Amino acid sequence: MSYTQFLRSIPAFRSLAERDLDRLSSQCESVKVVAKAQVIRRGDPGDAMFIVKEGIVRIPILDENGREKFVARLGKGEFFGEMALLTGEPRNADVFAESDVECLVIRRAPLQAFLHKHTGVASFLTEILGRRLLEGNNIKKVGKYRLVGELGRGGMALVFEGLHPTLNSSVAIKMLSHELVYDEEFATRFKAESKIMAGLQHENIVQVIDSEEAYATYFIIMEKITGTELSRMIDTRGVIPFEETRSILAQLADALDYAHVHGIVHRDIKPSNVIIEPGGRVKLMDFGIAKTRAEAEKEDEDIVGTAEYMSPEQALGRKMDGRADLYSLGIMAYEMLTGRLPFDSPDPYEILRKHVREPVPSPSKINPKIPADLEEMVRISTMKKPDQRYQRGKDITDFLRAGQEQPTLDLSRAKAKTLTLIYEGANEEAIKNLLKRTLAEAKKIRGVRVGISDGRFYS
């Protein structure tokens, strides 16, 4: 018998795809209990979860001294004994049938084997655990950290606010979705993230404090960041002011330079992984798909990352290094300057194709007010060949800080020098490089503007 329709009516299972819901239904069995009979006994092995299909069950809740505090009653669609699926620990409460009851039962042992084959089904465990952690009836802790509330959720994890046991300060607790726990590659990657981030001590990288393993999943404990996601800033404000853009990009480039020097390639630089604190300090987050330099230098058939920000070499599954992150930073800069992405399509493979084959458009064609240094930063960062990009994050930081807004030029006292170059076409590339070096040197002199034939100022 299929119980799919019944399971779909229960909030904890609504996130499951139809196929996964059918699969879970196949693991259910029906158990009927007459009124006043005991369903489960305190201290019995935790070997199954029960879902009330018909009737009402009664659960006496006891205090520390074993005296009854109150009685909980559960009806159709509610469940009990669910922690057995996560921990297998003995039952901590008695449950009685108040009326004739029919329950669906999911046994722990066969479910565990089943989830290794059908990982998508396991997402209901995350939903159930998340509710229990927040309700705080019998569990309100992860390891030694007490939970306060939920901070956010994504496709891979739930994030809770917690309290550090000795410092009494707030922390963020990131829990891996059970759907991914049973995917050995993702589980390994999540555990590796805590080790990677714990080794990175930089003011612009979120700090990992600890890690825990509990409730059949993994947790990373990090400093709690108060601020706004850069993605939300772009959504609400469109174009980010140029000085603010310079500051954000320079801080991120500094953080990436530090990570790259320490042998880590982030591989998922995008606005939703960046938090801007109220004072303007930037925090780079989510090293969930980061690789060590040695790992990144191997070709990879699995393309992992976010298509809109992915470098050509990452899109092709080729060897990569920190310059792939700098390409993504250039794409993010384009978005901050224009309010849109250079390549967009409902088909992610079409976006990847464009990253590989098409040059990134000039952002000034959309926003003519963009300063020359920011336009140049985007152009160099997003070159298709890594050797033609900035080679280090430090190069970007130095370049942007040299191009900060200059003081207003007093035209009544200004002087001008004009340089005209006449050259053969074969020297075009050499002349471009000369002008690039000249521009860079001019930027170091405060109160100097370098103009071009169309009348715009470039420094």
C-alpha positions in Angstrom: 0.0 0.0 0.0 1.3 3.5 -0.9 1.1 6.2 1.8 2.4 9.0 -0.4 -0.7 11.1 -0.3 -0.8 11.0 3.5 2.9 11.8 3.9 2.5 14.8 1.5 0.0 16.3 3.9 2.7 16.5 6.7 4.9 19.7 6.6 8.2 17.8 7.4 7.8 15.8 4.1 6.6 18.5 1.8 10.1 19.4 0.6 10.6 15.9 -0.9 10.3 15.4 -4.6 7.4 13.2 -5.7 9.8 10.3 -6.6 11.5 10.5 -3.2 8.1 10.7 -1.4 7.1 7.5 -3.2 10.4 5.9 -2.1 9.9 6.8 1.5 6.3 5.5 1.4 7.7 2.1 0.5 9.6 2.1 3.8 6.5 2.6 5.9 4.4 -0.1 7.6 1.1 0.2 9.4 0.7 -0.7 13.1 -2.6 -0.6 14.9 -2.9 -0.2 18.7 -6.1 -0.4 20.8 -7.1 2.3 23.2 -5.1 2.4 26.5 -2.4 0.1 25.2 1.2 1.2 25.4 2.9 2.1 22.1 6.5 2.5 23.2 8.1 2.3 26.6 10.7 4.5 28.2 14.1 2.8 28.0 13.2 0.6 25.0 15.7 0.6 22.1 15.2 3.5 19.7 14.6 1.6 16.6 11.7 3.3 14.8 9.8 6.6 14.2 6.0 6.7 14.4 3.5 8.9 12.5 -0.1 9.1 13.7 -2.4 8.2 10.8 -5.6 7.9 12.9 -6.5 8.4 16.5 -4.7 10.2 19.4 -1.7 9.2 21.5 -0.8 10.4 25.0 2.7 11.2 26.2 3.3 11.9 29.9 6.1 14.5 30.3 8.1 14.0 33.5 10.3 16.5 35.5 13.8 15.8 36.8 12.4 13.8 39.8 10.2 11.6 37.6 6.9 13.4 38.5 4.4 14.1 35.8 4.5 17.8 34.7 1.9 17.6 32.0 0.5 15.3 29.3 1.2 15.9 25.6 -1.4 14.6 23.1 -0.6 14.0 19.4 -3.1 13.5 16.6 -3.2 12.8 12.9 -0.1 13.8 11.0 2.0 14.3 14.1 5.0 12.0 14.9 7.0 10.8 17.8 10.1 8.7 18.4 11.8 10.5 15.5 15.1 10.9 17.3 15.5 7.2 17.0 16.2 7.6 13.3 19.0 10.1 14.1 20.7 8.7 17.2 19.3 5.2 17.9 19.3 6.1 21.6 16.9 4.4 24.1 13.4 5.9 24.4 13.1 8.8 26.9 9.3 8.7 27.2 6.3 6.4 27.4 3.6 6.7 24.8 0.1 5.4 25.2 -2.9 5.1 22.8 -5.6 7.3 24.1 -8.0 6.0 21.5 -7.7 3.2 18.9 -4.7 4.3 16.9 -3.1 3.5 13.6 0.5 4.6 13.1 2.9 4.5 10.2 6.2 3.1 11.3 9.6 3.8 9.7 12.3 1.3 11.0 15.8 2.7 11.6 17.9 -0.2 10.3 16.3 -0.6 6.9 15.9 3.1 6.5 19.7 3.7 7.0 20.5 1.3 4.2 17.8 2.8 2.0 19.1 6.4 2.5 22.6 5.5 1.2 20.9 4.5 -2.1 18.4 7.3 -2.2 20.0 10.3 -0.6 17.3 12.8 -1.5 14.8 11.2 0.8 17.0 12.1 3.8 16.1 15.8 3.7 13.0 15.1 5.9 15.4 14.2 8.7 16.9 17.7 8.5 13.4 19.3 8.6 12.4 17.2 11.7 15.7 17.9 13.5 15.6 21.6 12.7 12.1 21.8 14.3 13.1 19.8 17.3 16.2 21.9 17.9 14.2 25.1 17.8 11.3 23.8 19.8 13.7 22.7 22.5 11.5 20.1 24.2 14.2 17.6 25.0 17.1 18.8 22.9 18.3 22.4 22.8 22.1 21.9 22.4 24.6 20.8 19.8 27.5 19.4 21.7 28.4 22.0 24.2 26.6 24.9 22.4 23.1 26.0 23.4 20.8 27.0 20.6 19.0 30.3 20.5 17.3 30.4 17.1 17.6 30.0 13.3 19.7 32.4 11.3 19.1 31.0 7.8 18.9 28.1 5.5 20.2 27.1 2.1 20.4 24.0 -0.2 23.2 22.4 1.8 22.7 23.5 5.4 20.7 25.1 8.1 22.4 27.8 10.2 21.4 28.4 13.8 22.4 31.0 16.4 24.0 29.5 19.5 25.8 30.5 22.6 29.5 29.7 23.4 29.5 27.7 26.7 32.4 29.7 28.3 32.5 33.0 26.6 28.7 33.5 26.6 29.0 35.1 23.2 26.8 34.4 20.1 28.1 31.9 17.5 26.7 30.7 14.2 26.1 26.9 14.0 26.0 25.5 10.4 24.3 22.0 10.1 24.8 19.9 7.0 21.6 18.7 5.5 21.0 14.9 6.0 20.4 14.6 2.3 24.1 15.3 1.9 25.3 13.3 4.9 24.5 10.2 2.9 26.4 11.6 -0.1 29.9 10.6 0.9 31.6 13.2 -1.3 29.6 16.1 0.1 30.0 14.9 3.7 33.7 14.7 3.3 33.7 18.2 1.7 31.7 19.6 4.6 34.0 18.2 7.2 37.0 19.4 5.2 35.5 22.9 5.2 35.8 23.2 8.9 39.5 22.2 8.8 40.2 24.6 5.9 38.5 27.6 7.5 39.9 26.9 11.0 43.3 27.3 9.4 42.5 30.7 7.9 43.0 33.6 10.3 42.1 36.8 8.4 39.9 39.8 9.3 38.0 39.4 6.1 37.3 35.7 6.4 34.7 34.3 8.7 36.4 32.6 11.6 35.7 28.9 12.4 35.7 28.2 16.2 34.9 24.5 16.4 33.1 21.5 14.9 30.7 18.9 16.2 29.2 15.7 15.1 25.7 14.9 16.4 22.2 13.8 15.4 23.6 11.8 12.4 25.0 15.0 10.8 27.9 17.5 11.1 28.0 21.0 12.5 30.6 23.8 12.0 30.6 26.5 14.7 31.6 29.9 13.4 31.7 33.5 14.6 28.3 35.1 14.2 28.4 37.9 11.6 26.0 40.8 11.8 25.5 42.6 8.5 24.0 42.4 5.0 24.6 40.0 2.2 26.2 41.7 -0.8 23.6 40.0 -3.0 20.8 41.7 -1.1 22.6 45.1 -1.4 22.8 44.6 -5.2 19.1 43.5 -5.3 17.9 46.5 -3.4 20.3 49.2 -4.5 21.3 48.1 -8.0 24.6 49.9 -8.6 26.9 50.0 -5.6 28.6 53.4 -5.1 32.1 53.4 -6.6 34.1 54.1 -3.5 32.1 51.4 -1.6 32.7 49.0 -4.5 36.5 49.7 -4.4 36.5 49.1 -0.6 34.6 45.8 -0.9 36.6 44.5 -3.8 39.9 45.5 -2.2 39.0 43.7 1.1 37.9 40.6 -0.8 41.0 40.6 -2.9 43.1 40.8 0.3 41.2 37.9 1.8 41.6 35.8 -1.4 45.3 36.6 -1.5 45.7 35.3 2.0 43.7 32.1 1.3 45.6 31.5 -1.9 49.0 32.0 -0.2 47.8 29.4 2.3 47.0 27.0 -0.5 43.2 27.3 -0.6 41.1 28.0 -3.7 37.5 29.1 -2.8 35.8 28.2 -6.1 32.5 29.9 -5.2 33.1 33.6 -5.1 29.7 35.3 -5.4 27.7 38.1 -3.7 25.6 35.7 -1.5 28.9 34.5 0.1 29.9 38.0 1.1 28.6 39.8 4.2 29.1 43.5 4.7 29.2 44.5 8.4 27.7 47.8 9.5 31.1 49.5 9.7 31.9 48.4 6.2 34.2 45.5 7.0 33.8 42.6 4.5 33.5 38.9 5.5 34.0 36.1 3.0 32.0 33.0 3.9 31.2 29.5 2.7 34.3 27.5 1.8 32.0 24.5 1.3 33.5 23.6 -2.1 37.0 25.0 -1.5 39.9 22.9 -2.6 43.6 22.9 -1.6 45.9 24.0 -4.3 47.0 20.4 -4.9 43.4 19.3 -5.4 42.5 22.2 -7.7 45.5 21.5 -10.0 43.9 18.2 -11.0 41.3 18.1 -13.7 37.8 17.4 -12.5 34.9 15.9 -14.4 32.4 17.2 -11.9 31.7 20.9 -12.5 30.9 22.4 -9.1 30.2 26.1 -8.4 27.8 28.8 -9.5 27.6 29.2 -13.3 27.1 32.9 -13.4 30.5 33.6 -11.7 32.5 30.6 -12.9 35.9 31.0 -14.6 36.5 29.4 -18.0 38.9 26.8 -16.6 36.4 25.9 -13.8 33.6 25.6 -16.3 35.7 23.2 -18.4 36.7 21.1 -15.4 40.4 21.9 -16.0 43.2 22.6 -13.6 42.8 25.8 -11.7 44.4 28.0 -9.1 43.6 31.2 -7.2 43.3 33.1 -10.5 39.9 31.3 -11.0 38.7 33.1 -7.8 40.0 36.4 -9.2 37.9 35.9 -12.4 34.8 35.3 -10.3 35.7 38.5 -8.3 35.8 40.4 -11.6 32.3 39.1 -12.6 31.1 40.2 -9.1 32.6 43.6 -9.7 30.8 43.9 -13.0 27.5 43.1 -11.2 28.2 45.7 -8.5 29.0 48.4 -11.1 26.0 47.7 -13.4 23.4 46.0 -11.3 23.4 43.0 -13.6 25.4 40.0 -14.7 27.5 40.0 -17.9 26.1 36.6 -18.9 22.6 35.5 -18.1 20.4 32.7 -19.3 17.8 30.2 -17.9 20.2 27.5 -19.1 23.3 27.3 -16.9 25.2 25.5 -19.6 24.6 28.4 -21.9 26.1 30.7 -19.3 29.1 28.4 -18.9 29.6 28.4 -22.7 29.7 32.2 -22.7 32.2 32.3 -19.9 34.4 30.0 -22.0 34.0 31.7 -25.4 32.7 35.2 -25.2 34.5 38.2 -23.8 33.0 39.9 -20.8 31.3 43.1 -22.1 32.6 46.5 -21.0 30.6 47.6 -17.9 30.8 51.2 -19.0 28.5 50.5 -21.9 25.8 50.0 -19.3 27.0 52.6 -16.8 29.1 55.3 -18.5 30.0 56.9 -15.1 32.2 53.9 -14.1 35.7 55.2 -13.2 38.5 53.9 -15.4 40.3 52.0 -12.6 37.2 49.9 -11.9 36.5 49.3 -15.6 40.2 48.2 -15.9 39.9 45.9 -12.9 36.9 44.1 -14.5 38.7 43.8 -17.8 41.9 42.3 -16.5 40.3 40.0 -13.9 38.0 38.5 -16.5 40.5 37.6 -19.2 39.9 34.1 -20.5 43.5 33.0 -20.0 44.7 32.9 -16.4 48.1 34.2 -17.4 46.5 37.4 -18.7 44.7 38.2 -15.4 45.9 39.6 -12.2 48.2 36.9 -10.8 47.4 37.6 -7.1 44.7 39.2 -5.1 47.3 41.6 -3.8 47.7 43.0 -7.3 44.0 43.9 -7.3 44.1 45.4 -3.8 47.2 47.6 -4.7 45.6 48.6 -8.0 42.2 49.6 -6.5 43.8 51.5 -3.6 46.0 53.4 -5.9 42.9 54.4 -7.9 40.9 55.8 -5.0 39.0 59.0 -5.6 41.5 61.8 -6.2 41.0 65.3 -4.7 39.1 67.8 -6.9 41.5 69.4 -9.5 41.7 73.2 -9.4 41.3 73.9 -13.2 42.3 77.6 -12.7 45.8 76.4 -11.8 46.0 73.2 -13.9 48.6 72.5 -16.5 48.4 69.9 -19.3 50.9 67.8 -21.2 49.9 66.0 -24.4 51.6 62.9 -25.7 50.9 61.7 -29.2 52.3 58.3 -30.3 52.7 57.4 -34.0 53.4 53.8 -34.6 53.1 50.9 -37.0 50.2 48.6 -36.6 52.5 45.7 -35.7 53.4 47.5 -32.5 49.8 47.8 -31.3 50.2 45.4 -28.4 53.4 46.9 -27.2 51.9 50.4 -27.2 48.9 49.2 -25.2 51.2 47.8 -22.6 53.2 51.0 -22.5 50.0 53.1 -22.0 48.9 50.6 -19.3 52.2 51.1 -17.4 52.0 54.9 -17.9 48.4 54.9 -16.5 49.4 52.9 -13.5 52.3 55.3 -12.7 50.1 58.4 -13.2 47.6 57.0 -10.7 50.2 57.2 -8.0 50.4 61.0 -8.3 47.6 62.7 -6.4 45.8 65.5 -8.3 46.7 64.1 -11.8 44.1 63.2 -14.4 44.9 61.2 -17.5 42.6 61.9 -20.4 41.9 60.0 -23.6 40.5 61.2 -27.0 36.9 60.7 -26.1 37.3 63.3 -23.2 36.9 60.9 -20.3 39.4 61.0 -17.4 41.2 57.8 -16.6 42.9 58.7 -13.3 
